[in-house]
Amino acid sequence: MSALIPRRAPLDAPRAAAAHVAVSGLSLWFGGLKALTDVSFEVRPGTITALIGPNGAGKTSLFNCISGFYRPRAGRIVLDGADITATHPPARARAGLARTFQNIALFKGMTVLDNIKLGRHAHMKTNLLQALAYWGAARREEMELRAEVEREIIDFLEIDHIRNKPVASLSYGLQKRVELARALAMRPRLLMLDEPVAGMNREETEDMARFILDVKEEWGISILMVEHDMGMVMDISDHVVVLNFGKVIAQGPPAEVQRDPEVAAAYLGSGDPAELMRRLAAPREAA
Ligand SMILES: Nc1ncnc2c1ncn2[C@@H]1O[C@H](COP(=O)(O)OP(=O)(O)OP(=O)(O)O)[C@@H](O)[C@H]1O
């Protein structure tokens, strides 16, 4: 994908210490349904890991376990050596985890800038005494830093021209970009993207893929994404984890995973890796 050639970063793009995530032996049941069984994989610092698999394979369930919306029945999620399996979503956000959603979760009547500002709420002080102690120079510094981060994100994602527009007035592709901006405003070390290019046409997909690559390469953030667009996944991922019926059936570099007969069988029912590779190579249809 030629549009994926990385661009130069703004000189002062904030560098994060990329997160390392280790998921081990994760299982999740809904009543009698085993949504996840003994799932293990890692997101290495500064890489893009993609979770793929047919509908109902367990990708969203796994995402929800990692972001803290679901509590697994068994297994551990370790972020930079700390076990976060039992912590709540706000604590995970403070630990450096930010996510976007399959269906855009923005405040549609608010402007782009106000939505981005909300991304910072995870880091705000809530305790009154803390807030009072915080008032003054330290708070001013924080406000200045926040404004700087917002400016950088707006420049980086090329959305300056729409910063004061209500989100509802924007195209779908731009709304998805604003959602990415809001997640970046949390200054994450692990960015979780739930179907970042779902419903996008080819041009929007290529733009978003380029931004995701740039987030990794220029901001140094680890990325975990669920995505159905296999062409995009194979283009930009460092590591691909394939789920089927709640189990990891393959994982490795994209080229290796594409050649796996079990992966071909899960997607095509035929088990023919050559056919899977032909389909992946076929041009994507515009949405
Ligand atoms: N809240 C829930 N209650 C009961 N069953 C659920 C719930 N969420 C998911 N499931 C079931 O768990 C299994 C895994 O679903 P999940 O949504 O995680 O798959 P997925 O890979 O994300 O699918 P898709 O690609 O269609 O989004 C499915 O059988 C699904 O029906």
The ligand as an SDF file (V2000), in Angstrom:
LIG
                    3D

 31 33  0  0  0  0  0  0  0  0999 V2000
  -22.6250  -10.3290   26.2720 N   0  0  0  0  0  0  0  0  0  0  0  0
  -22.7070  -11.5530   25.7560 C   0  0  0  0  0  0  0  0  0  0  0  0
  -23.5810  -12.4660   26.2570 N   0  0  0  0  0  0  0  0  0  0  0  0
  -23.6470  -13.6970   25.7530 C   0  0  0  0  0  0  0  0  0  0  0  0
  -22.9020  -14.1560   24.7280 N   0  0  0  0  0  0  0  0  0  0  0  0
  -22.0290  -13.2920   24.1800 C   0  0  0  0  0  0  0  0  0  0  0  0
  -21.8780  -11.9520   24.6560 C   0  0  0  0  0  0  0  0  0  0  0  0
  -20.9360  -11.3300   23.9210 N   0  0  0  0  0  0  0  0  0  0  0  0
  -20.5080  -12.2420   23.0260 C   0  0  0  0  0  0  0  0  0  0  0  0
  -21.1520  -13.4130   23.1770 N   0  0  0  0  0  0  0  0  0  0  0  0
  -20.9090  -14.6510   22.4120 C   0  0  0  0  0  0  0  0  0  0  0  0
  -19.5280  -14.9540   22.5770 O   0  0  0  0  0  0  0  0  0  0  0  0
  -18.9750  -15.4230   21.3490 C   0  0  0  0  0  0  0  0  0  0  0  0
  -17.8410  -14.4980   20.9420 C   0  0  0  0  0  0  0  0  0  0  0  0
  -18.4160  -13.2430   20.5460 O   0  0  0  0  0  0  0  0  0  0  0  0
  -17.5330  -11.9620   20.1860 P   0  0  0  0  0  0  0  0  0  0  0  0
  -18.4740  -10.8310   19.9870 O   0  0  0  0  0  0  0  0  0  0  0  0
  -16.4510  -11.8150   21.1790 O   0  0  0  0  0  0  0  0  0  0  0  0
  -16.9220  -12.4090   18.7810 O   0  0  0  0  0  0  0  0  0  0  0  0
  -16.1910  -11.5150   17.6790 P   0  0  0  0  0  0  0  0  0  0  0  0
  -15.0430  -12.3190   17.1860 O   0  0  0  0  0  0  0  0  0  0  0  0
  -15.8900  -10.1790   18.2230 O   0  0  0  0  0  0  0  0  0  0  0  0
  -17.3140  -11.4100   16.5560 O   0  0  0  0  0  0  0  0  0  0  0  0
  -17.5600  -10.2410   15.4600 P   0  0  0  0  0  0  0  0  0  0  0  0
  -16.4200  -10.3370   14.4990 O   0  0  0  0  0  0  0  0  0  0  0  0
  -18.8540  -10.6550   14.8300 O   0  0  0  0  0  0  0  0  0  0  0  0
  -17.6310   -8.9240   16.1820 O   0  0  0  0  0  0  0  0  0  0  0  0
  -20.1240  -15.4670   20.3450 C   0  0  0  0  0  0  0  0  0  0  0  0
  -20.6400  -16.7750   20.3360 O   0  0  0  0  0  0  0  0  0  0  0  0
  -21.1190  -14.4780   20.9160 C   0  0  0  0  0  0  0  0  0  0  0  0
  -22.4290  -14.8130   20.5300 O   0  0  0  0  0  0  0  0  0  0  0  0
  1  2  1  0
  2  3  1  0
  2  7  2  0
  3  4  2  0
  4  5  1  0
  5  6  2  0
  6  7  1  0
  6 10  1  0
  7  8  1  0
  8  9  2  0
  9 10  1  0
 10 11  1  0
 11 12  1  0
 11 30  1  0
 12 13  1  0
 13 14  1  0
 13 28  1  0
 14 15  1  0
 15 16  1  0
 16 17  2  0
 16 18  1  0
 16 19  1  0
 19 20  1  0
 20 21  2  0
 20 22  1  0
 20 23  1  0
 23 24  1  0
 24 25  2  0
 24 26  1  0
 24 27  1  0
 28 29  1  0
 28 30  1  0
 30 31  1  0
M  END
$$$$
